[in-house]
Amino acid sequence: MKNKETEEVLAKLFGSTSRARILTLLFKNIGRLFYQREIMYETGLSLQAVQRELSNLVDLEIIKKRETNAKVYYEPNTSSLFFKPFKEICRAV
């Protein structure tokens, strides 16, 4: 499956292209912290879309929000029941 086709499948699975792009970015870079604007630039999404999806994903406890040095960072929640499945799914993209 080509990268664009995989992204379309993930968008259908996750309910939104924005959410699929953010999850793919975070789960392909486990161990790295991202801040909102960095996620915006890396995914090509608007800041509003990134903020909305990050809020949803934090509420679902799929990702974690970490505040350090006056910045807010996001990373996958390794304690989540969904961590391993998302890691496997996003690795295939």
C-alpha positions in Angstrom: 0.0 0.0 0.0 1.4 3.4 -0.9 1.9 6.1 1.7 -1.1 8.2 0.5 -3.4 5.2 0.4 -2.2 4.3 3.9 -2.9 7.8 5.1 -6.5 7.6 3.7 -7.1 4.3 5.5 -5.8 5.8 8.8 -8.0 8.9 8.3 -11.1 6.6 7.9 -10.0 4.5 10.9 -9.3 7.5 13.2 -12.1 9.7 11.9 -9.9 12.6 10.6 -6.9 13.2 8.5 -5.6 15.6 11.1 -5.7 13.0 13.8 -4.1 10.4 11.5 -1.2 12.8 10.6 -0.6 13.7 14.3 -0.7 10.1 15.5 1.6 9.0 12.7 4.1 11.8 13.5 4.1 11.0 17.2 4.2 7.3 17.0 6.9 7.2 14.4 9.1 9.3 16.7 8.6 7.6 20.0 10.8 9.1 22.7 10.8 12.5 21.1 8.8 15.4 22.4 7.0 17.8 20.0 5.4 21.2 20.7 2.3 22.4 19.0 3.9 24.6 16.3 6.4 21.9 15.5 3.5 19.4 15.0 1.8 22.0 12.8 4.9 22.4 10.6 5.7 18.7 10.4 2.1 17.7 9.5 1.1 20.7 7.3 -2.0 21.3 9.5 -3.4 24.6 10.8 -2.7 25.5 14.4 -6.4 25.3 15.2 -6.6 21.7 13.8 -3.5 20.7 15.7 -4.8 22.2 19.0 -8.2 20.6 18.6 -6.8 17.1 17.9 -4.1 17.3 20.6 -6.8 18.2 23.1 -8.9 15.2 22.0 -6.0 12.8 22.1 -4.9 14.0 25.5 -8.5 13.6 26.8 -8.5 10.1 25.4 -5.1 9.5 27.1 -3.6 8.3 23.9 -0.9 11.0 24.1 0.6 12.9 27.1 1.0 16.6 27.6 4.2 17.6 29.4 5.1 21.1 30.5 8.8 22.0 30.8 10.7 25.3 30.5 7.6 27.3 29.8 6.7 25.1 26.7 4.1 22.4 26.3 5.2 19.2 24.7 3.3 16.1 23.5 4.3 12.5 23.2 2.7 9.1 22.9 1.3 7.8 26.3 3.3 4.6 26.7 0.9 3.6 29.6 -2.2 3.7 27.3 -3.8 0.4 26.3 -3.7 1.7 22.7 0.1 2.4 22.7 1.2 -0.9 21.2 -1.6 -1.1 18.5 -1.0 2.5 17.4 2.7 1.9 17.4 2.3 -1.0 15.0 -0.3 0.8 12.8 1.7 4.0 12.5 5.0 2.0 11.8 3.3 0.7 8.6 2.8 4.1 7.2 
